[in-house]
Amino acid sequence: MLRRVVLVAWSIIAFAAPSLAHAQTLRDQIRQLFTFGSCGEFVCLSNLTGFHGAHFKLSADTDGTAMVAFLGSSIGLSVSNTPISSSSSGTTFKFVGGVPVKTSTSAGPIFAERSQTLGRGRWFVGLGLTQMNFQRLRGVPLNALSFNYTHQDIGDSATGAGIDTLGSPSFENDFINVKMAIDVNLLVASLALTYGLVDGVDVGVTVPFVRTSIHGNGVAQIVPAGGAIVHYFAGTATDPVLTAVSSADGVASGIGDLEAHLKVNVAQTDKVGGALFVSARFPTGDDKNLLGSGAFSGRALGVVSARFGSFSPHVNLGYTVRDASDQNNSIDGALGYDALLSPWATMAVDLLSSWEIGTSRLHVPAPVHYLAPANRTLDVTNIPSQPDNLMSLNFGFKLRTRRGIQIVTNTLFPLRNSGLQPSVAWTAGLEYNF
């Protein structure tokens, strides 16, 4: 039986982990989306060497670099935060006088934790396949992203004004609007192993194999303020080309961020129990190809679960520390239950949440303020500046076969317009304990 489970694991891994499809990294592909023209810079105007050619360079370099970092970090963090299956599943045991005694009846939650441990000398093997097609970023559809490159403040040569008069001369009101559509897909195949060291103590590891793909295109449009046209991508001042396009197409795959965990049952009765769950995620995934977060993170959870016949509620509450300059620590929680519907079927429902501590470290560029010909503000992007507090509803089933293997099906629905989110995330898997 174990041999069959391992063969299935390698099949999933082989499917989810093809070789790199492009020499460029996926972060390079994102940068390419913000690059218009053929000079290799973010914005290449036809008159680049002339008086007006470099007037968008400051904004493009600053804001373009910031948005590339923002999108790359958002995707990498979402990859790293893909939910990992519960560390124990199926029937759990403890030994009383050398005889195994059941401590659970249902198959347990899917992503949350319960207080029961596997039992001394027992193993849990889990195989999971999670698919996400990201649809929105902080509530903004990924096929309707908008960015603006603004003109440099060069001062007013006619009046001798300094750098505090953005908008004068009038051509400083020109800006480049970028409409962008991005398709980001994520496929994560995971192999989870947990072992019961003694009654009440489990240790384990989860190895994810990640496939990330990005497809996108952008259209940049120079929006003149009026009067003579002095900025253009190609052509001449009398016959200007005001539009340019960009595209990106890349796929990368490989090992993701490896997770190790420890669960200690601190108290357990027939009705209620408590445990401490500690996990660590190591930056083994290539963050340049958006296969991981690029930084270590550690989490500690307090777990309380109860059992009332076939109904088993549970609560998880803890704290996650992330060792990265663009990632916040967070308070994490789960509230839900698993219920035994029949001897072979368990239903699991959870409300999962993660709330950032402090101001979000994923920054979007601030709006630009014009002083002439009138006071006004232009947003650099339609992506809002806000914390990425996440909440999702998890609903799934575990179906036990005659051979003891459990088939897992699950759907996860994001409930908040925060971070990079799919409309729904699908998970399927196999679990076996012995």
N, C-alpha and C positions, 0 to 999 in steps of 0.2 A: 504493500500500500504506500509506504513512504517513497519507494522508487517511482511510483506513478506520479505522486505529488511533485517530486523533484523534476521529472520530465516535463510536466506541465509548466513548472516555474521557468525552466530554460526556454520553452517555447514562447512564453510571454516575453521574456527578456530579449530573445532574438527578434521578435516582432517589434518591440518598442525601442530598440537601440541600433539602428542602422548607422553607417558612417556619416561624417560630415558631408553635406551636399555642396558646400561652397568653400573656397579658400578663405574668403572674408568671414570674420566672426559676425554673429548676429548683432552685436553692438555696432559694428561697422555698417551693417545693413540699415540700422535705424538712422545712423548719421547720414547715410546716402539719401534717405527720404527727405532730409532737410537741406540738401545740396541742389542748387539750381544753376545750370551752366556747365561749362566744360573745364574750368580752371582748377577744380579741386577744392575751392573755397565754398562756404555756405551759399553765398550769392555772387554770381559772376555777371556783371553788366557788360554790355558791348563796349562801352566807353570806359573800361576799367582803368586805363592809364590816363584818362582825361580828368578834368576838374571834378566831375560828378561821379566818376566811376566807383569810387571807394566809400561813398557817403553812407552806405548801408552795412559796411563791413563791421563796424563796432557793434551794432545791434545784432547782426547775424552771428558774429562770433560769440558774443556774450549770451544772448537768448537761445541761439541754436544749440550751443554747448549745454546750457542748462536743461533744455527740453530733451536732448538726447540722453543726458544723465537721468532725468526724471523718468522717461519712458523705460529705459533699460533697467533702472532700479525697481520700478513698479512691477515689471515682468519677472525679474529675478526673485523679488520678494514673494510674489504670488506662487512661483514655482516652489520655493523653499517652504511656503506655508501650506502646501497641499496636505489635506488631513491624512494622518497615518492611522491605520486600523488599530483597534483596541489591542492591548498587549496580551489579553487572555480571552478565550472564547470557548463555547461549549460548556460541558459539565466540569466543574472544578471540585477538588477533593481536599480533605485533610486526613491524616492517619490517626486513628484512635486505637491504641493497643495493637498496632500493626495492621489494622483493617482499614481500607479506604472508606471514608464516609463523605457523601456528597455535601458540598456547601452551596451549590446553586442548582437550579432546575432548568432555567431558560438558557439560551445560548449567549446571552449578554449583549451589551451595546455594540455598535459598529465603530464609531470614532471616539466616543467617550470612554471613561474608565469606571470599573466597579471595584469594590474593595477586595473581593475574593481573589486569591492567587491560585495557580495551577495545582499545587501540591508537590511534595518532595519527589524529585526524579522524573516529573512529567514534562513533556514537550508540547509546544504549540507551533505550528507552521502555518503561515498565512500568505496567500498570493493575491494581489490586488491589481486591478487595472482601472485607472481613473482618467476620464477624458473631459477636457474643458475647452470650449470655444469662447474666448473672452469677447464680451459684447460692449462693455462700457468702462470708462475710466472716470471715477468720481461722479458717476451719473451721466457723463457725456458719451453718446454713442461713438464707438471707435471709427465708424464710417462718416462721422461728421465733426472731426477735430478741426480747429481753426487756430491759426497763429499769425501774428503780425510782426514783420521786421520794420522798425522805424528808422527815420533819417537821423543822421548825426547832427547835433547842434554845432554849426560852424560859425555862429555869430552873424551879425548884420554889418556887412562892410559899408553900407550906406550911412548908417547912424553911428557906427563904431561901438555898438553894444557888444557885450561879452557873451559868455556861454549860458546866460540865464534867460535867453529869449528864444527858446525852441518854438519854431513856427515862423520865424522871420530870418531870412527871406522866405517868401511864400512857398518855394519848392521844398522847404523843410517839412511841410505838411504832407508831402508824398509818403506813402508807405507801401509795403509789399504784403499783400494778404495771401496766406497759404491755406488752402483747403486740403485736408488729408484724410485718407481712409486706410485703416490698418486692419488686417485679419491676423489674429494671434491664436494659435492652437497649441494645446498642451496635452501630451499623453504621458502618463506616469505608470510604469509597472513596478510593483514593489514586492520584495521578498522579506517576510518578517519571521523571525525565530525568537521564541521565548522559552526559557528553561526554569523549572522550579528547583532552586538550590536546596531549600528546605521548606517545610510547611510555613507559609507566610512570607517567603522571600522569592521573588522572580527577577531574573535578569534577561535582557534580550537585546536584539539589534534589528534594525530595518534598513535594507539596502534598496534605494529607489533607482530606477533606470528611466531617464527622462528623454523625451523627444519634443523639442520646441520648434515651431515653424512660424515664420513671419512673412506675410505678403502685404504689400501696400503700394500706394501711389499718392503723389501730391501734385497739386497745381498751384503755381505761384502767379499772382496777378498784381502788377504795379498799378496802384491807384493814384493817379495824378491829382494834385490839389487844384488844378486849373491853370490856364495860361499856357505858356510854352512847355512842351514835354522835354525834360532834360534827363530823364532816367529811362532806360530801356534795356531789354535783354539782348536784342539783336536788331539789325536794320540800322536806320538813321533817324535823326531828329524829325525829318519830314515823313519818314515811312517806318515808324518804330514797331518793334515786336514787344508787347507788354506782358506776354505770358510765357512761362516755362514750366516744364514738368519734371518729375522725379519718380523713381520706383525702387522697390526693394523686394527681394525674393530669396529667402534663405531658410535652411533647415539644419538643425544640429541635434545630436543625440549622444548620450553617454550616461555615466553614473551621476546621480544627483548627490544631494547632501545626506550623508549617512547619519542615522540616528541610533543612539544607544540609550537604554532605559533600565531603571531599577524600580521595582514596586515592593513596598514593605507593608504587610498587613499589621496594623498596630492593635486592632481589637476586632473580634468577630463573635457574634452570637448567632443563633438560628434566624433571628429577625433583622439584625442590623450590624453593620461593620464599618470600620474606618481604615484608611490606608494613606500612605505617603508615596507619591509617584514622582520620580525625578528623571528627566531626560535631557540629552544633549544632542545637538545637531552640529556636525562638523562640516566645514566648507570644502567638501570633496568634489562638488559639482563645479564645472567650469563657468564662472560668472560672466566671462567675456562672450560665451555662447548661450547665456541665459539658462543654464542648466542648474544653477544654484544661486544662493544669496551672496556668496563671496565672503561670508563672515560666520563666526561661531555664534550659536545661541544656546541658552540653557533654560530649562523650565522646571518649576517645582509646583506640584498640585496637591491639594488636600482632597481626598476622595471619601465620600460617605455614600453608602448604598444600603438599601433595605429590601426585604422580601416579604410579601403578603400573598401567600399562595402562589399563583402563576404571574403575579404582577410585581415587578422589581424596579422601583424608582432609584435614581442616583443623582448626586450633585458633585460637580468638580469645580474647584476654585483655586487659582494660583497666579503665578507671576512668571513672565518670560523676560530674560535679559538677552539683548542682542548687541554683539560687539562689532558695530559698524557705524560709521559717521552719518549715514543716510537712513538708518533704521531706528525706530523708537522701541523702547521697552514697552511691555503691555501687561494688563491684567486680563487673564483668560478665564473663561468659565464654560460650563456645560450643565444643562438641566434637562433631564428627560427620564425615560423609562424603557425597559424591555419587558415584553409580555409573552408568555408561552401560550400560543394559540392552539397547539396540538403537540403531541410528543415529538413531532418532526418539524415544527414551524415556530419561529420566534419573530415577533415584530419589534422593531427598535425605532424610537422617536427621540430626537434631541434638538434642543435649541443651543447652538454653539455661538460663542462671542469672543471678541478680542478688542480691548479698548486701549488705545495708545496713552502713554504717560507723557505729558508735556506737549509742546507745539510740534507739529509734524516736521520731520527732518527732510521730507521730500518737498522741496520748494518749487513753485512755479514763479516765473518772472513777474515783477510788480508792474502795474499799469504805468503808462507813460503820460506825463502831464505837459500839455502845450500851453504857452502863454500868448501866442499870437496866431491868427488875428483876434482870437478870443480864448479865454480860459476853457479848456476841455481836456478830457481824459480818454485815452485809447487803451483798451485792454490788449495785452500782448497775446493772450490765449483765452479760449473759452473754458479751459479746465479750471475749476475753482481752487482756491487756496483753503484747505480745510484738513482736519484730522481724518485719518483713515480708520475709523472705528467700525469693526466688522461684526455682522450678525447673520446667521444663516439657520435655516430649518433643515434638519436631516431626517429622512424617512426611508426605512429599508426593511428587508426581511433576511432571515437566515433559515435555510431549508436543509434539513439533515437527511442524507441519503442512507440507504441500508448498510453501506460500507463505512459509515461514520464520517464521511466527508461532508462538510457543510458548504452549500452554495450561497453566496452572499450577493444580494442586489440592493442598490441604494441610489437615492437621488438626493442632492443637496441644493437647496434654493436660497441664494443670497437675499437678504431682507433690507439691506441698506445700500444707498448709492455712495459707497466709499471704496477706495482702492480700485484695483483692476478686477472686474468681476465678470463671470459668465452669467447667462440667464439661468442655467442649471448645470450642475456637474453630475456626471454619471459614474458610478463605480460598480464593478462586478468582480467577484473573487471566489477563491476556494480556501477553506480553513480545515485544519485537521489537528486534533490533539490526541496524545497517546502517552 
